Amino acid sequence: MKTPAVPGSIATVSIKRLRELTPARVGLGRAGASMPTEALLAFTLDHARARDAVHAAFDAPRLSAELAGLGLNVLEVASQAPDRRDYLRRPDLGRMLDAGSRSLLADRSDNRCELAVVIGDGLSPAAVNLHAVELVRNLAGRLAETSIGVGAVVVASGARVALGDEIGAALGARMVVMLIGERPGMSAPDSLGAYLTFGPRIGLTDAERNCISNIHGAGLSYDEAAFKIAWLVREGLARQLTGVALKDESGGPPAQIAASSAL
């Protein structure tokens, strides 16, 4: 039988330090056979925040206006999911453009581009509303350093990751970067993910994409994420591939590497 940790003991100090290093639920303690009230209330609050993030309204008009303010060519499209309820119940509908969006992109098919950026609500519209514009701002700067321009930015409502393949193919893009709200976690309801696909077309699998995840306030910063995405875009275009054959060997932004070396 294990002896309970005594306040001030090495075990107690170690658990306290561990809790300072991670948002994961560790060392919560107990009250009899149950969870302490404080821990239970914190769990309930985080669960509510995660649910709210899933059902948050996607502010596509504001995103489009702010992205256009960056000098980008912005389009708005929608998937075949008519509402949030159907989006959650029918993932397949979020992977296909509706008829109006297909017609809109077909009219733009002559303007082929090297890179298209798609911004979709995904499972956390709250994450996209909060982080997408600043990430694109940082990404555009990083891409400019390598002379890669963003041909089009598409704001997609009711989107799943694979919707980016159809959009990229319709635009004739060599590569597509899909920024999308990730499934909310109990410690990160506003996490943004980036999925990169070379030669986008309908029917591709996740094995043919690269993913940069956990982009949020307590995770990967905008500059760190933009650096990694820009590196993968450059290498993916040069090698004409993405997915399991392309490993992220970017390291990190120069300032970050220098700071890490000094530790």
C-alpha positions, 0 to 999 in steps of 0.5 A: 500500500502506497503512503500518501504524499506529505505536503512539502515532501519530494513527491508533492513538490515534483507533482506541483512542478509537473502541473506548472509545466503542462495543462494536462490534469495531473495530481488532482488529489481526491476528496474521499473516493471522489474528485476535489470540488475545485478540480471538478468545477475546472473540468466542467468549465473546460468541457463547456468551453470545448462545447462552445468552441464547436458550436461557435459562429464562424465569422466568415465576412469579418475574416474575408474583410481582414484578409482582403485588408492584407492585400490578398485575393479572397473568395468565400465558399461553402460545403454541402453541409447546410447547417452545423447540425448536419456538419457534425452528423455528416462529415462527408458533406463537409468534404464536398463543395456546394453547387454555387461554390463549384461554379464560383471556382470554375469561373476562376480556373483560368487563374492557376496559382502556385499556392492557395490558402484555404481557411475552414471553420472545422471543429473549432470555429472559435480557433479560426476566428481568433488565430487565422488572420494573424497566422496568414499575416505571418505566413505571407511574410515568411513566404515572401522571403522565399519569393512564393506568393499566395495566389488565392485565399478561400474562406470555406464554411462547413469545411473538413480538411479534405475540402481543401483538395477540391478547392485546390484542384478547382483553382489549379493550385500546385499546393494548398495550405488548409488552416482549420479549427482542430477538435477542441481539447479540454485544455485547448478549445481554440487550437488551429491546425495547418494541412499542406497538400501538393497536387491537391485533388479529390480522393487524397488520403491523410498520408499525402498531407503534412500537418502542423497542429496546436497553433494557439496562445499556449501552443505553437506561436504564429511565427513558429507555425508560419516558419514551419509551414513556409519551409514545408511549402518551399520544400514540397514545391521543390520536391513535388510531394507532401505527406509521409515522404516529406519530413519537417526538418525546419527546426525553428525560427532563427531567433528561437534556435538562438534562444534555445542554444543559450539555455 
